[in-house]
Amino acid sequence: MTLTDDQRRILQDIDSTTPISEAETKWAVDAGLAVLAEDGDIDLSDAGREALDTR
């Protein structure tokens, strides 16, 4: 998966626990690159970690 600079920043922000917007959260979860816990915590999925590691 090829990510734009903004998409890569969103994944990096998730990985470093930097707050992101609801729209960014929705994009990452809908893309299958992040998972959202019931308490609102967000974390990268395996696919998200792989996409972030790929350049």
C-alpha positions as a Markdown table, in Angstrom:
| # | Residue | x | y | z |
|---|---|---|---|---|
| 1 | Met | 0.0 | 0.0 | 0.0 |
| 2 | Thr | 1.4 | 3.4 | -1.0 |
| 3 | Leu | 0.7 | 6.1 | 1.6 |
| 4 | Thr | 0.6 | 9.8 | 1.1 |
| 5 | Asp | 2.8 | 11.9 | 3.4 |
| 6 | Asp | -0.4 | 12.9 | 5.4 |
| 7 | Gln | -1.5 | 9.2 | 5.8 |
| 8 | Arg | 2.0 | 8.3 | 6.9 |
| 9 | Arg | 1.9 | 11.1 | 9.5 |
| 10 | Ile | -1.4 | 9.8 | 10.8 |
| 11 | Leu | 0.0 | 6.4 | 11.3 |
| 12 | Gln | 3.2 | 7.8 | 13.0 |
| 13 | Asp | 1.0 | 9.9 | 15.3 |
| 14 | Ile | -1.0 | 6.8 | 16.2 |
| 15 | Asp | 2.2 | 4.9 | 16.9 |
| 16 | Ser | 3.6 | 7.7 | 19.1 |
| 17 | Thr | 0.2 | 8.3 | 20.8 |
| 18 | Thr | 0.0 | 11.8 | 19.5 |
| 19 | Pro | -3.7 | 12.9 | 19.4 |
| 20 | Ile | -5.4 | 12.9 | 16.0 |
| 21 | Ser | -8.7 | 14.1 | 14.7 |
| 22 | Glu | -11.9 | 12.1 | 14.5 |
| 23 | Ala | -11.6 | 12.2 | 10.7 |
| 24 | Glu | -8.1 | 10.8 | 10.8 |
| 25 | Thr | -9.1 | 8.1 | 13.2 |
| 26 | Lys | -12.0 | 7.1 | 11.0 |
| 27 | Trp | -9.7 | 6.9 | 7.9 |
| 28 | Ala | -7.1 | 4.7 | 9.7 |
| 29 | Val | -9.8 | 2.4 | 11.2 |
| 30 | Asp | -11.8 | 2.2 | 7.9 |
| 31 | Ala | -8.6 | 1.5 | 6.0 |
| 32 | Gly | -7.8 | -1.4 | 8.4 |
| 33 | Leu | -4.6 | 0.2 | 9.5 |
| 34 | Ala | -5.7 | 0.9 | 13.1 |
| 35 | Val | -8.0 | -0.6 | 15.7 |
| 36 | Leu | -10.2 | 1.4 | 18.1 |
| 37 | Ala | -10.8 | 0.1 | 21.6 |
| 38 | Glu | -14.1 | 0.5 | 23.4 |
| 39 | Asp | -12.5 | 3.1 | 25.6 |
| 40 | Gly | -11.4 | 5.2 | 22.6 |
| 41 | Asp | -7.8 | 4.1 | 22.6 |
| 42 | Ile | -6.4 | 3.7 | 19.1 |
| 43 | Asp | -3.5 | 1.5 | 18.0 |
| 44 | Leu | -2.0 | 0.4 | 14.8 |
| 45 | Ser | -3.1 | -3.0 | 13.4 |
| 46 | Asp | -0.6 | -5.4 | 12.0 |
| 47 | Ala | -1.3 | -4.0 | 8.5 |
| 48 | Gly | -0.8 | -0.5 | 9.9 |
| 49 | Arg | 2.6 | -1.4 | 11.4 |
| 50 | Glu | 3.6 | -3.1 | 8.1 |
| 51 | Ala | 2.5 | -0.1 | 6.1 |
| 52 | Leu | 4.4 | 2.3 | 8.3 |
| 53 | Asp | 7.6 | 0.2 | 8.1 |
| 54 | Thr | 7.4 | 0.1 | 4.3 |
| 55 | Arg | 8.8 | 3.0 | 2.4 |
